[in-house]
Amino acid sequence: MATYKRILLKLSGESLMGQSSHGIDTGQLESFTSQVAEIRELGVQVGLVIGGGNIFRGLSGAKAGYDRVKGDYMGMLATVINGLALQSAFRQYGTPSRLFTAVRMEPVAEYWHRDKVVEALEAGHVCIFSAGTGNPFFTTDTTAALRGIEIGAEVLLKGTRVDGVYNADPEKDPLATRFDHISFDEVIARNLTIMDQTAFTLCRENNLPIMVFDMNTPGNLKRLISGEKIGTIIQK
């Protein structure tokens, strides 16, 4: 039995690279879509926000000399490419899905409309949200928080390559300690960077808990949805 009825799943663009240095790894793409298909079969309604860092990151582009606003728009387009890849992979699994963008680009995808999205979720479609918020200076983490609130998700699931939130980077510090649960206030006070501060603040103010977990381990998403204690819960 599923613990949640409606979720917002956030995946980074970098997670789609697998072991590559850029682009989309077919095996990783299939792993993610098969895991989402599993929980959809349990009756879970899934909204999904995908990043674009495997193709282009606006902030990195700004550091390299690009105009920040133009760079952010380039990053938004990268998320649309990833969204199309996810939608194509879902079709191969026979999983109905809809791709929505925050800027108009029909016939590539549908333009974001909250009521239309909720209808699609209730009809059993996995809804993929791309192009960020449609505005520069906002990350896809903030997009995930915003979309999760808008669609009435019960939880924001942040899929990463680590198994939760630590007091230091576990890939650099072998003594880093993982939290089973932590408050929004403590995350912000400690300046933990698993997501950006704007996303944390939005979720705190709208009472949307965040679950940070290892999405790269096949089966973890279903185990989490089934009630197993995986990852770190961030809440008030």
KOLKESE-985662 format. One record per residue (C-alpha): residue number from 1; residue in three letters; x, y, z. Coordinates in Angstrom, 3 decimals. Last residue first. Layout:
// residues N
(NUM Ala (X Y Z))
...
***
This chain:
// residues 236
(236 Lys (8.693 21.714 10.488))
(235 Gln (9.828 19.216 7.874))
(234 Ile (12.885 17.639 6.275))
(233 Ile (12.815 13.833 6.043))
(232 Thr (16.116 12.074 5.414))
(231 Gly (16.688 8.888 3.424))
(230 Ile (14.816 5.609 3.585))
(229 Lys (12.434 4.505 6.316))
(228 Glu (10.214 2.024 4.486))
(227 Gly (6.623 3.182 3.943))
(226 Ser (5.673 1.702 0.581))
(225 Ile (6.532 4.987 -1.175))
(224 Leu (10.072 4.723 0.191))
(223 Arg (10.398 1.105 -0.934))
(222 Lys (9.040 1.994 -4.374))
(221 Leu (11.548 4.829 -4.769))
(220 Asn (14.409 2.700 -3.496))
(219 Gly (13.820 -0.078 -6.032))
(218 Pro (16.887 0.639 -8.124))
(217 Thr (19.595 2.489 -6.164))
(216 Asn (20.250 5.730 -8.031))
(215 Met (17.306 7.451 -6.339))
(214 Asp (19.144 7.801 -3.022))
(213 Phe (16.904 9.830 -0.725))
(212 Val (15.934 13.343 0.368))
(211 Met (12.326 13.616 1.575))
(210 Ile (10.949 17.151 1.686))
(209 Pro (7.861 18.125 3.668))
(208 Leu (5.410 20.681 2.227))
(207 Asn (4.094 22.914 5.022))
(206 Asn (3.533 25.955 2.816))
(205 Glu (5.953 28.291 4.613))
(204 Arg (8.504 25.531 5.087))
(203 Cys (8.292 24.358 1.477))
(202 Leu (8.731 27.863 0.103))
(201 Thr (11.614 28.552 2.497))
(200 Phe (13.438 25.349 1.581))
(199 Ala (13.078 26.074 -2.143))
(198 Thr (14.363 29.630 -1.694))
(197 Gln (17.316 28.371 0.344))
(196 Asp (18.609 26.086 -2.395))
(195 Met (18.551 22.316 -2.143))
(194 Ile (21.080 19.804 -0.728))
(193 Thr (23.010 22.911 0.295))
(192 Leu (23.024 22.754 4.075))
(191 Asn (23.333 26.328 5.317))
(190 Arg (23.355 25.149 8.947))
(189 Ala (20.692 27.742 9.831))
(188 Ile (18.641 26.850 6.724))
(187 Val (18.720 23.121 7.440))
(186 Glu (18.020 23.823 11.108))
(185 Asp (14.978 25.963 10.335))
(184 Phe (13.643 23.428 7.846))
(183 Ser (13.749 20.778 10.555))
(182 Ile (15.781 17.570 10.416))
(181 His (14.999 13.874 10.173))
(180 Asp (17.079 10.721 9.804))
(179 Phe (20.188 12.928 9.684))
(178 Arg (23.404 11.496 8.240))
(177 Thr (26.775 12.112 9.871))
(176 Ala (29.923 13.029 7.937))
(175 Leu (33.030 11.304 9.275))
(174 Pro (34.186 10.134 5.833))
(173 Asp (34.210 13.777 4.641))
(172 Lys (34.476 14.318 0.888))
(171 Glu (31.699 12.160 -0.585))
(170 Pro (29.730 12.505 2.646))
(169 Asp (29.584 16.317 2.197))
(168 Ala (28.971 17.623 5.707))
(167 Asn (26.128 17.551 8.271))
(166 Tyr (24.443 14.961 6.080))
(165 Val (21.090 14.838 4.283))
(164 Gly (20.024 11.566 2.711))
(163 Asp (21.152 8.457 0.864))
(162 Val (23.436 10.064 -1.701))
(161 Arg (23.026 9.968 -5.495))
(160 Thr (19.961 12.203 -5.372))
(159 Gly (16.166 11.977 -5.657))
(158 Lys (14.426 14.843 -3.860))
(157 Leu (10.907 13.669 -3.044))
(156 Leu (8.554 16.559 -2.331))
(155 Val (5.662 15.381 -0.172))
(154 Glu (1.876 15.514 -0.002))
(153 Ala (1.564 17.143 -3.409))
(152 Gly (-1.174 19.769 -3.764))
(151 Ile (-0.507 20.554 -7.415))
(150 Glu (0.560 24.139 -6.688))
(149 Ile (2.677 23.267 -3.663))
(148 Gly (4.635 20.613 -5.530))
(147 Arg (4.979 22.930 -8.510))
(146 Leu (6.528 25.661 -6.353))
(145 Ala (8.867 23.340 -4.446))
(144 Ala (9.974 21.609 -7.643))
(143 Thr (10.521 24.950 -9.380))
(142 Thr (12.629 26.096 -6.429))
(141 Asp (14.776 22.998 -6.909))
(140 Thr (14.762 23.762 -10.654))
(139 Thr (16.548 26.983 -9.821))
(138 Phe (15.189 30.525 -10.135))
(137 Phe (17.348 33.410 -11.403))
(136 Pro (15.646 33.467 -14.827))
(135 Asn (11.884 32.956 -15.156))
(134 Gly (9.811 30.249 -16.838))
(133 Thr (9.428 28.475 -13.501))
(132 Gly (11.778 25.739 -14.676))
(131 Ala (11.540 24.932 -18.375))
(130 Ser (10.174 21.457 -17.556))
(129 Phe (7.375 19.799 -15.605))
(128 Ile (6.683 16.125 -16.292))
(127 Cys (3.207 14.822 -15.426))
(126 Val (2.855 11.059 -15.008))
(125 His (-0.676 10.391 -16.217))
(124 Gly (-3.149 8.512 -14.036))
(123 Ala (-6.349 10.420 -14.843))
(122 Glu (-6.066 12.236 -11.498))
(121 Leu (-2.646 13.459 -12.549))
(120 Ala (-3.984 14.689 -15.898))
(119 Glu (-6.827 16.569 -14.214))
(118 Val (-4.334 18.124 -11.795))
(117 Val (-2.158 19.229 -14.723))
(116 Lys (-5.070 20.823 -16.581))
(115 Asp (-6.029 22.731 -13.436))
(114 Arg (-2.478 24.001 -12.925))
(113 His (-1.821 25.118 -16.476))
(112 Trp (1.712 24.758 -17.814))
(111 Tyr (1.904 24.984 -21.616))
(110 Glu (1.855 21.624 -23.355))
(109 Ala (4.932 20.288 -25.100))
(108 Val (6.866 20.408 -28.384))
(107 Pro (3.775 21.553 -30.308))
(106 Glu (3.692 24.039 -28.609))
(105 Met (6.543 25.969 -27.065))
(104 Arg (5.042 28.334 -24.518))
(103 Val (7.119 28.878 -21.408))
(102 Ala (6.638 26.988 -18.132))
(101 Thr (6.584 23.687 -20.000))
(100 Phe (4.363 20.641 -19.546))
(99 Leu (5.083 17.083 -20.679))
(98 Arg (2.320 14.514 -20.266))
(97 Ser (2.720 10.832 -19.454))
(96 Pro (0.946 7.526 -19.957))
(95 Thr (3.184 4.585 -18.978))
(94 Gly (3.436 1.955 -21.715))
(93 Tyr (7.038 1.315 -20.757))
(92 Gln (8.264 2.605 -24.123))
(91 Arg (5.981 5.597 -23.639))
(90 Phe (7.700 6.394 -20.362))
(89 Ala (11.054 6.499 -22.174))
(88 Ser (9.745 9.034 -24.704))
(87 Gln (8.367 11.220 -21.910))
(86 Leu (11.676 11.053 -20.076))
(85 Ala (13.638 12.056 -23.178))
(84 Leu (11.205 14.899 -23.877))
(83 Gly (11.661 16.141 -20.323))
(82 Asn (15.431 16.009 -20.681))
(81 Ile (15.256 18.181 -23.798))
(80 Val (12.849 20.509 -21.970))
(79 Thr (15.294 20.774 -19.069))
(78 Ala (18.012 21.896 -21.504))
(77 Leu (15.679 24.627 -22.774))
(76 Met (15.452 25.995 -19.235))
(75 Gly (19.252 25.980 -18.982))
(74 Met (19.497 28.064 -22.151))
(73 Tyr (17.007 30.468 -20.598))
(72 Asp (19.234 30.671 -17.539))
(71 Gly (22.229 31.453 -19.703))
(70 Lys (20.374 34.227 -21.495))
(69 Val (19.528 35.795 -18.130))
(68 Arg (23.056 35.353 -16.815))
(67 Asp (24.810 36.768 -19.886))
(66 Tyr (27.471 34.196 -20.647))
(65 Gly (30.997 34.745 -19.356))
(64 Ala (32.036 31.339 -18.037))
(63 Lys (30.663 32.137 -14.593))
(62 Ala (27.326 32.981 -16.215))
(61 Gly (27.347 29.627 -18.003))
(60 Ser (27.870 27.848 -14.709))
(59 Leu (24.820 29.634 -13.324))
(58 Gly (22.724 28.773 -16.396))
(57 Arg (23.583 25.092 -16.300))
(56 Phe (23.732 23.265 -19.623))
(55 Ile (23.346 19.687 -20.856))
(54 Asn (23.690 17.380 -17.844))
(53 Gly (22.659 20.324 -15.690))
(52 Gly (19.130 20.416 -17.102))
(51 Gly (16.876 19.707 -14.130))
(50 Ile (13.775 17.520 -14.110))
(49 Val (10.559 18.146 -12.209))
(48 Leu (8.164 15.200 -11.915))
(47 Gly (4.520 15.089 -10.822))
(46 Val (3.393 11.605 -9.886))
(45 Gln (-0.018 10.344 -8.766))
(44 Val (0.473 7.122 -6.790))
(43 Gly (-1.947 4.290 -7.582))
(42 Leu (0.454 1.422 -6.901))
(41 Glu (0.988 1.126 -10.665))
(40 Arg (2.277 4.708 -10.575))
(39 Ile (4.851 3.506 -8.054))
(38 Glu (6.292 0.989 -10.480))
(37 Ala (6.205 3.360 -13.503))
(36 Val (8.333 5.820 -11.510))
(35 Gln (10.927 3.117 -10.897))
(34 Ser (10.868 2.078 -14.574))
(33 Thr (11.327 5.702 -15.649))
(32 Phe (14.362 6.195 -13.429))
(31 Ser (16.101 2.972 -14.430))
(30 Glu (15.378 3.532 -18.128))
(29 Leu (16.976 6.978 -18.024))
(28 Gln (19.993 5.590 -16.180))
(27 Gly (20.458 2.885 -18.812))
(26 Thr (20.073 5.344 -21.668))
(25 Asp (22.703 7.727 -20.285))
(24 Ile (21.761 11.269 -21.243))
(23 Gly (24.276 14.021 -21.969))
(22 His (27.455 14.873 -20.087))
(21 Ser (30.488 13.375 -18.334))
(20 Ser (29.185 9.808 -18.511))
(19 Gln (28.799 7.457 -15.544))
(18 Gly (25.044 8.020 -15.332))
(17 Met (24.367 11.298 -17.113))
(16 Leu (20.684 11.379 -16.117))
(15 Ser (21.597 12.262 -12.521))
(14 Glu (23.223 15.474 -13.781))
(13 Gly (19.806 16.732 -14.883))
(12 Ser (18.686 16.585 -11.295))
(11 Leu (15.542 14.721 -10.333))
(10 Lys (12.688 16.144 -8.272))
(9 Leu (9.644 13.955 -7.598))
(8 Leu (6.418 15.693 -6.577))
(7 Ile (4.015 13.300 -4.895))
(6 Arg (0.315 12.443 -4.814))
(5 Lys (-1.358 9.547 -2.962))
(4 Tyr (1.351 8.911 -0.403))
(3 Thr (2.075 5.930 1.858))
(2 Ala (1.321 3.447 -0.924))
(1 Met (0.000 0.000 0.000))
***
